[in-house]
Amino acid sequence: MNALLFKLLVQRIGLAVLSLLAVSVVVFAVTGILPGDAAQEQLGQEATPEALAALRAQMGLDMPAHQRYLHWLSGLVRGDLGTSSVTQLPVSELIASRLPNSLLLAAVTALFSVPIALTLGISAAVWRGSWFDRAASTGAVAVVSVPEFLVATLAVLVFAVQLRWLPALSYLSSIDSFGQLLRAFAMPVLTLTCVIVAQMMRMTRAAVIDQLEAPYIEMVQLKGASPLRTVLAHALPNAVGPIANAVALSLSYLLGGVIIVETIFNYPGIAKLMVDGVTQRDIPLVQACAMLFCAGYLTLVTAADLCGIVANPRLRHR
Amino acid sequence: MTTAIESDSFKRPARRQWRARLAHFGMTGWLALVVIAFWAAAAIFGPAMLSQRGDFGGGEVFAPMSGAHWFGTDYLGRDMLARVIEGARYTVGVAFVSTLLASGTGTLLALLAAASGRWIDSTLSRALDTLTAIPSKMFALLIVAGFGSSVPTLVMTAAIIYVPGSYRMARALAVNINALDYVTVARARGEGTGYVMLQEILPNIAGPMLADFGLRFVYVVLLLASMSFLGLGVQPPEADWGSLVRENIETLANGGAAVIAPSIAIASLTIAVNLVIDNLPGRAARERGAR
């Protein structure tokens, strides 16, 4: 690790923290300040001025906007996420009960989709132009250009309705055995995997092709190296950075996909919690979930960036 | 010398360029164009031409496809064909207006950033980068949580979400054009920033920005359909294709036409737009050149 590399890494991480701070301003402004008086909305038009003032004081609305923001932010940093305005439970408790489910779903999806996507992407790049490449690429375009809920609907239609292999909904409460766990997870994971694999395969294919068309590969081929050796020993080590970048970026699509998938399969995760929060206008809950999602998203995007920097040989060997 | 040739090819008359492009269109490209034209026509003229408005229910619920109901009927016994065609107005129309706003604003800001000084450029770029740190669906959820859901809010939300993307694209193109000799000549002539932006740079980034417009249109359609599917987009009794899938999801277990028809409508539109963009001959050349 040299000084320049270290400086670049620190810079990226600092930038991510700054972005998260900017995101918190946007999140609070959009949900807490711009929509107007939450107390008025809760009590309706006929509320007495005294009741309004009391509720405002209770909700902290009598403070100026920037003070409210700072109050909220300091709570967030200390882990105090406020109280849900619908259930009156602490938001951190609600999130803590759901977060493990979502993380498990994400982990299982990543476990399946990364190997599949890398295999497909690298094979498609090596045999580019072949029927296999064309079939895989067309399939990926088709999956990327339809909404996630369509993929999910199609999966239900095929696996739950036609083949009757899997249940259409997941209920985590009724899990006693490994088999049941597998069945409950199957549909959400299958849908998410389809979406992520399509994204990741496209990016991996592009990254590997980029390397395979570089002049040094031609040199390797002229030296008489076998095609397998050309790809595994020469092209792949150079493509690791772009591929890691592609993997992290594709996994950040998980965050968008999970919102739809948890809702459609009734999976008790944090995205479902947030969508329910939005439906009931439970602002403290929505704010906390949004910050959590944005933090996860920024982490993945920054990780993608860092992979790109660390894997760049021009920066590593100086 | 090379710059003279380059700027000459940039300034080729737009009409000839388009005719050349259409001539290179593949079979799939034409088919995709027909699909897009069909849905555009459905959005504009559809509701006026329907003999059987979708508002009236009372028929058989979830009827299969038949001569009377081409796409069957929905969960209230309404004709599904009429519902899908009425939904086109929301899916195609709202997405088109949002994309127009996003692409227009993005392009204008990018022209401003490229043609004016460093300070405006970096301020704009930083501010818009902040927005890209929020995943698109998350931002849409936040807005709906704060403001509730209505068609104008949805249009504004989608427009705001996709401004940074088209800004980034347009800025990358505009900065390149801005460095060419004829722009320098125009500045030396004493032309103002506005003239340079609109007369010198804009015509030369219009082609790629149209392809970008198509791509962003697909994203907006997907976002709006997903929001409606969650019940947070277009509100009943109005329905876009996402809401139609949501409304009739219970017939999914029977493979009912009522849930398949709007699904196919969404897929056909988004895949068609993608195919048209892929068939633009300029795109392949650009991708080769970019590498």
Chai-1 contact restraints between the chains, C-beta under 6 A:
chainA,res_idxA,chainB,res_idxB,connection_type,confidence,min_distance_angstrom,max_distance_angstrom,comment,restraint_id
A,S19,B,A133,contact,1.0,0.0,6.0,A-B,restraint_1
A,A22,B,T130,contact,1.0,0.0,6.0,A-B,restraint_2
A,V23,B,A133,contact,1.0,0.0,6.0,A-B,restraint_3
A,V23,B,I134,contact,1.0,0.0,6.0,A-B,restraint_4
A,V30,B,L142,contact,1.0,0.0,6.0,A-B,restraint_5
A,V30,B,G146,contact,1.0,0.0,6.0,A-B,restraint_6
A,T31,B,L142,contact,1.0,0.0,6.0,A-B,restraint_7
A,T31,B,A145,contact,1.0,0.0,6.0,A-B,restraint_8
A,T31,B,G146,contact,1.0,0.0,6.0,A-B,restraint_9
A,P35,B,G146,contact,1.0,0.0,6.0,A-B,restraint_10
A,P35,B,F147,contact,1.0,0.0,6.0,A-B,restraint_11
A,S145,B,V218,contact,1.0,0.0,6.0,A-B,restraint_12
A,S145,B,T270,contact,1.0,0.0,6.0,A-B,restraint_13
A,S145,B,I271,contact,1.0,0.0,6.0,A-B,restraint_14
A,S145,B,N274,contact,1.0,0.0,6.0,A-B,restraint_15
A,V146,B,A267,contact,1.0,0.0,6.0,A-B,restraint_16
A,P147,B,L222,contact,1.0,0.0,6.0,A-B,restraint_17
A,P147,B,A225,contact,1.0,0.0,6.0,A-B,restraint_18
A,P147,B,S226,contact,1.0,0.0,6.0,A-B,restraint_19
A,F149,B,F229,contact,1.0,0.0,6.0,A-B,restraint_20
A,L150,B,S263,contact,1.0,0.0,6.0,A-B,restraint_21
A,V156,B,L252,contact,1.0,0.0,6.0,A-B,restraint_22
A,V161,B,A253,contact,1.0,0.0,6.0,A-B,restraint_23
A,L255,B,P135,contact,1.0,0.0,6.0,A-B,restraint_24
A,G256,B,P135,contact,1.0,0.0,6.0,A-B,restraint_25
A,G256,B,K137,contact,1.0,0.0,6.0,A-B,restraint_26
A,I259,B,K137,contact,1.0,0.0,6.0,A-B,restraint_27
A,I260,B,S226,contact,1.0,0.0,6.0,A-B,restraint_28
A,T263,B,L230,contact,1.0,0.0,6.0,A-B,restraint_29
A,V275,B,L230,contact,1.0,0.0,6.0,A-B,restraint_30
A,V278,B,L141,contact,1.0,0.0,6.0,A-B,restraint_31
A,V278,B,V144,contact,1.0,0.0,6.0,A-B,restraint_32
A,V278,B,A145,contact,1.0,0.0,6.0,A-B,restraint_33
A,V286,B,A145,contact,1.0,0.0,6.0,A-B,restraint_34
A,A290,B,M138,contact,1.0,0.0,6.0,A-B,restraint_35
A,A290,B,L142,contact,1.0,0.0,6.0,A-B,restraint_36
A,F293,B,M138,contact,1.0,0.0,6.0,A-B,restraint_37
A,C294,B,I134,contact,1.0,0.0,6.0,A-B,restraint_38
A,Y297,B,P135,contact,1.0,0.0,6.0,A-B,restraint_39
A,L298,B,A133,contact,1.0,0.0,6.0,A-B,restraint_40
